[in-house]
Amino acid sequence: MTLPDAPWRSWPGMDQLLKALDAEGGNVRFVGGAVRDTLLGLEVQDIDCATVFRPEDAMERLEAAGIKTVPTGLKHGTVTAIIERRPIEVTTLRRDVSTDGRHAEVAYSENWQEDAARRDFTINALSADPITGEIFDYFNGRADLDARLVRFIGDPAERIAEDHLRILRFFRFHARFGSGAPDAEGLAAAAKFANSLMALSRERIADELLKTLALPDPSETIALMIEHRIFTPVLPEIVSAEELIRLTGRETVFDQAGDPIRRLAALLPPEPDTAVSVATRLKMSRAQRKRLATATARIPGDTAEPRALAYRHGIDGAIDRLLLCPTNDAVTGDAIALLIENPPPERFPLKGGELIAMGMEAGPDVAVKLREIENIWIAEDFPGEARVWEIAQEMLSSE
């Protein structure tokens, strides 16, 4: 069994990197996702290598070959080589000394199988000789890849005890690579130890959840997670995948790219306060928090005024709300089409200084009056600037 040829194997600078790490002597291999995805015929962007050389030695060899290196994870044996502006992670072979479910203490090794045994799933433990393409498969990962089965290496409970995040990774990898029912032993262990997720940082949980929700259609896997109470310890607000299933269907019908924040909103009740609470707990960015709150504020009337919705919340926010809106698909489709074909203006064409020039006394009332005029302009579906001035003059003359 050999690794198929792929464009990434011939990237400029790859030969120099492999020579520097003595590929001819069998001292470096391609590992992990690059091998897995190449076997599946998928595009590869991220390349990981493993080597017998200690990180300091690897850096010295690479720099001697004129390759820039960055000590991105020396504590864990990882350096990053930069070839033609592309980062290649190079990690020294390791074995676990101790783990606590969040962090691992490692020791360097020269045993390839020992290093592969540290990985989570059999399909991620494949490695390949960069010269001959020979694939090394210590845990039947190729058979699992062919069967579209995501399976822990060894005892699932032990793998989860080493890193609790593997519970969420199990479901993400099943959603991406699996077919049919998930591995029964892995599913049982994930459900049994779901409470261990409480020990993880909320940032790690958020990152893994959003990666899962960004997959083409994670709805069945998310439903499975809900059924087995995976979210209950850390995100008890997620109790049904029904709206997510409906949303992913609509995204396909209306040719809208799946968005993880929008999909998270579908999993939450339509309550902005709840959304803010969840986003804060997950330590999401301010922009993500705002978008999630906007999406969960959806109401049936959103489809009646799509341009006004987009003016107030942006195109992305409006499309989120329309796709999540509890109206029939025909009405939703018309609203989205209108918004795409005829988006609203980006800004209000009247400023406070112009109201003062028209005779209004400067002060806080200017902002209030400006907002009133703007609301009329929105309600009239954004007429031209002449009408805006007319509205302003009518309001000022009536006082």
C-alpha positions as CSV (number, residue, x, y, z in Angstrom):
1,M,0.0,0.0,0.0
2,T,1.5,3.3,-1.0
3,L,0.4,6.9,-0.8
4,P,-1.0,8.3,-4.0
5,D,0.7,11.2,-5.6
6,A,-0.8,14.5,-4.7
7,P,0.1,18.2,-5.5
8,W,1.2,18.9,-2.0
9,R,4.0,16.3,-2.2
10,S,5.6,18.4,-4.9
11,W,5.3,21.8,-3.3
12,P,8.4,24.0,-3.8
13,G,10.8,23.5,-0.9
14,M,9.4,20.1,0.1
15,D,12.4,18.3,-1.3
16,Q,14.8,20.5,0.7
17,L,12.8,19.9,3.9
18,L,12.8,16.2,3.4
19,K,16.5,16.1,2.6
20,A,17.3,18.2,5.7
21,L,15.4,15.7,7.9
22,D,17.1,12.7,6.2
23,A,14.1,11.2,4.5
24,E,16.4,8.8,2.7
25,G,17.5,7.4,6.0
26,G,13.8,6.9,7.1
27,N,14.0,9.6,9.8
28,V,10.9,11.6,8.8
29,R,7.4,10.6,7.7
30,F,4.2,12.3,6.7
31,V,1.6,11.7,9.4
32,G,-2.0,12.3,10.3
33,G,-4.5,14.2,8.2
34,A,-2.4,14.7,5.1
35,V,-2.1,10.9,4.7
36,R,-5.7,10.3,5.6
37,D,-7.1,12.9,3.2
38,T,-4.8,12.0,0.3
39,L,-6.1,8.4,0.6
40,L,-9.6,9.8,0.4
41,G,-8.8,11.9,-2.6
42,L,-9.4,15.2,-0.7
43,E,-7.5,18.4,-1.1
44,V,-4.8,18.8,1.5
45,Q,-3.6,22.1,2.9
46,D,-2.1,21.3,6.3
47,I,1.0,19.0,6.3
48,D,2.4,17.4,9.5
49,C,5.6,15.5,9.7
50,A,7.0,13.3,12.4
51,T,10.8,12.8,12.9
52,V,13.2,11.0,15.1
53,F,15.2,14.2,15.6
54,R,14.7,16.3,18.8
55,P,13.2,19.6,18.1
56,E,16.4,21.6,18.5
57,D,18.2,19.2,16.2
58,A,15.3,19.4,13.6
59,M,15.5,23.2,13.8
60,E,19.3,23.2,13.3
61,R,19.0,20.9,10.3
62,L,16.3,22.9,8.7
63,E,18.0,26.2,9.2
64,A,21.2,24.8,7.8
65,A,19.2,24.0,4.7
66,G,18.1,27.6,4.5
67,I,14.5,26.8,5.7
68,K,13.0,29.3,8.1
69,T,11.7,27.7,11.4
70,V,9.5,28.9,14.2
71,P,9.6,27.2,17.6
72,T,5.8,27.0,17.8
73,G,5.6,24.2,20.4
74,L,9.0,23.3,21.6
75,K,7.5,22.1,24.9
76,H,5.6,19.5,23.0
77,G,8.3,18.7,20.5
78,T,6.9,20.8,17.6
79,V,8.6,23.3,15.3
80,T,7.1,24.9,12.2
81,A,9.1,25.0,9.0
82,I,8.1,27.6,6.4
83,I,8.6,26.7,2.8
84,E,7.3,29.1,0.2
85,R,5.2,30.8,2.8
86,R,3.5,27.5,3.7
87,P,3.8,26.2,7.3
88,I,4.8,22.5,7.8
89,E,4.6,21.2,11.3
90,V,7.5,18.9,12.3
91,T,7.1,17.0,15.6
92,T,9.5,14.7,17.3
93,L,8.3,11.2,18.0
94,R,6.7,11.1,21.5
95,R,5.1,8.9,24.1
96,D,2.8,9.9,26.9
97,V,4.3,9.9,30.4
98,S,1.1,11.2,32.1
99,T,-2.2,12.8,31.2
100,D,-5.0,14.5,33.1
101,G,-7.7,14.8,30.5
102,R,-6.6,18.3,29.5
103,H,-2.8,18.2,29.2
104,A,-0.2,15.5,28.6
105,E,3.3,15.2,29.8
106,V,5.4,13.6,27.0
107,A,8.8,12.1,26.5
108,Y,10.6,11.8,23.2
109,S,10.8,8.4,21.5
110,E,12.3,6.8,18.5
111,N,9.5,4.3,18.1
112,W,7.1,5.1,15.3
113,Q,4.3,2.8,16.5
114,E,4.6,4.2,20.0
115,D,4.1,7.7,18.6
116,A,1.2,6.6,16.5
117,A,-0.5,5.0,19.6
118,R,-0.8,8.5,21.1
119,R,-3.2,9.6,18.4
120,D,-7.0,9.5,18.9
121,F,-8.5,7.5,16.0
122,T,-7.1,4.8,13.8
123,I,-7.7,6.9,10.7
124,N,-5.4,9.6,12.1
125,A,-2.6,7.2,13.0
126,L,-1.5,6.5,9.4
127,S,1.9,7.6,8.3
128,A,3.8,7.5,5.0
129,D,7.4,7.3,3.9
130,P,7.9,10.5,1.9
131,I,10.3,8.8,-0.6
132,T,8.7,5.5,-1.3
133,G,5.1,6.4,-0.3
134,E,4.9,3.3,1.8
135,I,2.0,3.5,4.3
136,F,2.5,2.4,7.9
137,D,-0.8,1.3,9.5
138,Y,-0.4,-0.1,13.0
139,F,-4.1,0.0,14.0
140,N,-6.0,-1.0,10.8
141,G,-6.8,2.6,10.0
142,R,-6.9,2.0,6.3
143,A,-9.7,-0.6,6.7
144,D,-11.6,1.8,8.9
145,L,-11.1,4.5,6.4
146,D,-12.5,2.3,3.6
147,A,-15.5,1.4,5.9
148,R,-16.0,5.1,6.8
149,L,-15.7,4.1,10.5
150,V,-14.2,6.5,13.1
151,R,-12.8,4.2,15.8
152,F,-10.6,5.0,18.8
153,I,-7.2,3.4,19.1
154,G,-7.4,0.7,21.7
155,D,-9.8,1.3,24.7
156,P,-12.1,4.3,24.0
157,A,-12.3,5.0,27.7
158,E,-8.5,5.3,28.0
159,R,-8.3,7.6,25.0
160,I,-11.0,9.8,26.5
161,A,-9.3,9.9,29.9
162,E,-6.1,11.1,28.2
163,D,-7.9,14.0,26.5
164,H,-11.6,14.7,27.2
165,L,-11.9,16.8,24.1
166,R,-11.8,13.5,22.2
167,I,-15.5,13.1,23.0
168,L,-16.3,16.0,20.8
169,R,-13.7,15.1,18.2
170,F,-15.3,11.6,17.9
171,F,-18.5,13.1,16.8
172,R,-16.9,15.7,14.5
173,F,-14.8,13.1,12.7
174,H,-17.9,10.9,12.4
175,A,-19.8,13.8,10.8
176,R,-16.9,14.4,8.4
177,F,-15.7,10.9,7.6
178,G,-18.2,8.4,9.0
179,S,-21.0,6.7,7.2
180,G,-23.9,4.9,8.9
181,A,-24.0,4.2,12.6
182,P,-20.9,5.3,14.6
183,D,-18.6,2.9,16.3
184,A,-20.7,1.4,19.2
185,E,-17.8,1.2,21.7
186,G,-16.8,4.8,21.0
187,L,-20.3,6.1,21.2
188,A,-20.9,4.2,24.5
189,A,-17.7,5.6,26.0
190,A,-18.5,9.2,24.8
191,A,-21.9,9.1,26.4
192,K,-20.6,7.5,29.7
193,F,-17.9,10.1,30.2
194,A,-19.7,13.2,28.8
195,N,-19.5,14.8,32.2
196,S,-15.7,15.0,31.8
197,L,-16.3,17.8,29.3
198,M,-16.9,20.1,32.2
199,A,-13.1,20.0,32.9
200,L,-12.3,21.5,29.6
201,S,-11.8,25.2,28.8
202,R,-14.9,26.6,27.2
203,E,-12.7,27.9,24.3
204,R,-11.8,24.4,23.4
205,I,-15.4,23.3,23.5
206,A,-16.5,26.3,21.4
207,D,-13.7,25.6,18.8
208,E,-14.7,22.0,18.4
209,L,-18.4,22.6,18.3
210,L,-18.1,25.3,15.7
211,K,-15.8,23.1,13.6
212,T,-18.5,20.4,13.7
213,L,-21.3,22.9,12.8
214,A,-19.2,24.1,9.8
215,L,-19.2,20.7,8.2
216,P,-21.5,20.3,5.1
217,D,-24.4,18.7,7.1
218,P,-23.7,17.9,10.7
219,S,-27.4,17.7,11.7
220,E,-27.7,13.9,12.1
221,T,-24.5,13.8,14.2
222,I,-25.7,16.7,16.4
223,A,-29.0,14.9,16.8
224,L,-27.1,11.8,17.9
225,M,-25.1,13.9,20.4
226,I,-28.4,15.3,21.9
227,E,-29.9,11.8,22.1
228,H,-26.9,10.6,24.1
229,R,-26.8,13.7,26.3
230,I,-23.4,14.8,25.2
231,F,-24.2,18.5,25.5
232,T,-26.0,18.3,28.8
233,P,-23.0,19.0,31.1
234,V,-21.8,22.1,29.3
235,L,-24.5,23.3,27.0
236,P,-27.9,22.2,28.5
237,E,-29.7,24.8,26.3
238,I,-29.2,22.4,23.4
239,V,-32.1,20.0,23.6
240,S,-33.3,19.4,20.0
241,A,-31.8,19.3,16.5
242,E,-35.1,19.8,14.7
243,E,-34.5,23.4,13.8
244,L,-30.9,22.6,12.7
245,I,-32.2,19.9,10.4
246,R,-34.7,22.3,8.9
247,L,-32.0,25.0,8.6
248,T,-29.5,22.8,6.8
249,G,-32.2,21.8,4.3
250,R,-33.0,25.5,3.7
251,E,-29.3,26.4,3.2
252,T,-29.1,23.8,0.4
253,V,-32.4,24.9,-1.2
254,F,-31.5,28.6,-1.2
255,D,-27.9,28.0,-2.1
256,Q,-26.5,29.6,1.1
257,A,-23.3,28.4,2.6
258,G,-23.7,26.7,6.0
259,D,-22.6,29.0,8.8
260,P,-21.6,27.6,12.2
261,I,-22.9,30.6,14.2
262,R,-26.2,30.5,12.3
263,R,-26.4,26.8,13.0
264,L,-25.7,27.2,16.6
265,A,-28.5,29.7,16.8
266,A,-30.8,27.0,15.3
267,L,-29.9,24.8,18.3
268,L,-30.8,27.5,20.8
269,P,-34.2,28.8,21.8
270,P,-35.2,32.0,20.1
271,E,-34.1,34.1,23.0
272,P,-31.3,36.7,22.6
273,D,-30.5,36.7,26.4
274,T,-29.9,32.9,26.2
275,A,-27.7,33.4,23.2
276,V,-25.6,36.0,24.9
277,S,-25.3,33.8,28.0
278,V,-24.1,30.8,25.8
279,A,-21.7,33.0,23.8
280,T,-20.2,34.5,27.0
281,R,-19.8,31.1,28.5
282,L,-18.0,29.8,25.4
283,K,-15.9,33.0,25.4
284,M,-16.8,33.7,21.8
285,S,-15.7,36.9,20.1
286,R,-17.8,40.1,20.3
287,A,-18.8,39.8,16.7
288,Q,-19.8,36.1,17.1
289,R,-21.8,37.0,20.2
290,K,-23.6,39.8,18.4
291,R,-24.4,37.7,15.4
292,L,-25.7,34.8,17.6
293,A,-28.0,37.2,19.6
294,T,-29.3,38.7,16.4
295,A,-30.1,35.3,14.9
296,T,-31.9,34.1,18.0
297,A,-34.1,37.3,17.9
298,R,-35.9,35.9,14.8
299,I,-39.6,36.6,14.5
300,P,-42.2,35.5,11.9
301,G,-42.4,39.1,10.6
302,D,-38.8,39.1,9.5
303,T,-39.7,38.0,6.0
304,A,-42.1,40.9,5.5
305,E,-39.3,43.5,5.7
306,P,-36.1,41.8,4.5
307,R,-34.4,45.1,3.4
308,A,-35.1,46.8,6.7
309,L,-33.8,43.8,8.4
310,A,-30.6,43.9,6.4
311,Y,-30.1,47.6,7.0
312,R,-30.3,47.2,10.7
313,H,-28.4,43.9,11.1
314,G,-26.3,43.6,7.9
315,I,-26.8,41.2,5.0
316,D,-25.4,38.2,6.9
317,G,-27.6,38.9,10.0
318,A,-30.6,39.3,7.8
319,I,-30.0,36.0,5.9
320,D,-29.5,34.3,9.3
321,R,-32.9,35.5,10.4
322,L,-34.7,34.7,7.2
323,L,-33.4,31.2,7.0
324,L,-34.4,30.6,10.7
325,C,-37.7,32.4,10.3
326,P,-40.7,30.1,11.0
327,T,-42.4,30.8,7.7
328,N,-42.9,28.6,4.7
329,D,-40.1,28.1,2.2
330,A,-41.8,30.0,-0.6
331,V,-42.1,33.2,1.5
332,T,-38.5,32.8,2.8
333,G,-37.2,32.2,-0.7
334,D,-38.8,35.4,-2.0
335,A,-37.5,37.4,0.9
336,I,-33.9,36.1,0.3
337,A,-34.1,36.7,-3.4
338,L,-35.3,40.3,-2.9
339,L,-32.5,41.0,-0.5
340,I,-29.8,39.6,-2.8
341,E,-31.2,41.4,-5.9
342,N,-31.9,44.7,-4.2
343,P,-29.9,45.2,-1.0
344,P,-30.6,48.3,1.2
345,P,-28.3,51.3,1.2
346,E,-25.4,51.0,3.5
347,R,-26.0,54.3,5.4
348,F,-28.6,57.0,6.1
349,P,-28.1,60.0,3.8
350,L,-28.8,62.7,6.4
351,K,-26.5,63.9,9.2
352,G,-27.1,65.8,12.4
353,G,-25.3,68.9,11.1
354,E,-27.7,69.1,8.2
355,L,-30.7,69.2,10.6
356,I,-29.0,72.1,12.5
357,A,-28.4,73.9,9.2
358,M,-32.2,73.5,8.6
359,G,-32.8,75.4,11.9
360,M,-32.8,72.8,14.6
361,E,-31.1,73.8,17.8
362,A,-27.9,71.8,18.5
363,G,-28.2,69.4,21.4
364,P,-29.2,65.8,22.3
365,D,-32.5,66.2,20.6
366,V,-30.8,66.2,17.2
367,A,-29.9,62.5,17.5
368,V,-33.4,61.7,18.6
369,K,-34.9,63.5,15.6
370,L,-32.4,62.0,13.2
371,R,-33.5,58.5,14.4
372,E,-37.2,59.4,13.9
373,I,-36.5,60.5,10.4
374,E,-34.4,57.4,9.7
375,N,-37.2,55.2,10.9
376,I,-39.7,56.8,8.5
377,W,-37.1,56.4,5.7
378,I,-36.8,52.7,6.5
379,A,-40.5,52.2,6.7
380,E,-40.9,53.8,3.3
381,D,-38.4,51.3,1.9
382,F,-35.4,53.7,1.5
383,P,-36.6,56.4,-0.8
384,G,-34.0,58.8,-2.4
385,E,-32.3,61.7,-0.8
386,A,-34.8,64.2,-1.9
387,R,-37.5,62.4,0.0
388,V,-35.3,62.3,3.1
389,W,-35.0,66.1,3.1
390,E,-38.7,66.4,2.6
391,I,-39.4,64.2,5.6
392,A,-37.0,66.2,7.7
393,Q,-38.5,69.5,6.6
394,E,-42.0,68.2,7.4
395,M,-41.0,67.1,10.9
396,L,-39.2,70.3,11.7
397,S,-42.0,72.5,10.4
398,S,-44.6,70.7,12.5
399,E,-42.9,71.5,15.8
